[in-house]
């Protein structure tokens, strides 16, 4: 459940969809970033969508993951979207100021 | 009511989840709100992660079995200690490591300041601890280690959130 699986990363049109694990901390952030970057290089991806549907916990490591992807794609006009974030995740995004650069849906 | 607990564990990233869940379980009989529990877990996670990747520079730390070279094994000698004291509805958490310490605590606590941008650390650790706890104190001696003390009063978040709207 907490393992990041290959099918959690899917490219649909020009969007990379990332289904995030239940908990995002420093321990798992590395897997997510690495896998995401592999897909970003491999395919013709413009935007990244982070799906928080299963996520109940995130700390600043998650902010690092989102910020890192944002830096990589924003210079090519790409956007970062956050979907299905619960109130706690939204709070973290608000405190970090990330809500100003990502599109929260 | 007074209650106290202490845990000591290896400074490896596998233990980050254990640490925050242990602290959350410790306060659970006070019936904290989901929000308070999440705040505490986030703050503990930040403090413990700091100890592991900065204090002990456990850089490989993605918990990938077999990936870390044998000579890196010695980084696991480091331990992180968490001490929690409950005084009625006030929770004190102390996260201690005997790592390399912080040269400039003030600078380290600045939002977005990080010494490890290559690891995609956002530099928000201390800012999160400050935001989610009521009080934060950091004492550090270079070469000897760091003590992070945090305090949170439980049972007030509903009131504060009501005021925000």
Interface residues (C-beta under 8 A of the other chain):
Chain A: X23 X25 X26 X27 X28 X29 X30 X31 X33 X57 X58 X59 X60 X61 X63 X64 X65 X67 X68 X87 X88 X92 X95 X96
Chain B: X13 X14 X16 X17 X20 X34 X35 X38 X41 X42 X45 X46 X49 X52 X53 X61 X62 X63 X119 X120 X121 X122 X123 X124 X125 X127 X128 X131 X132
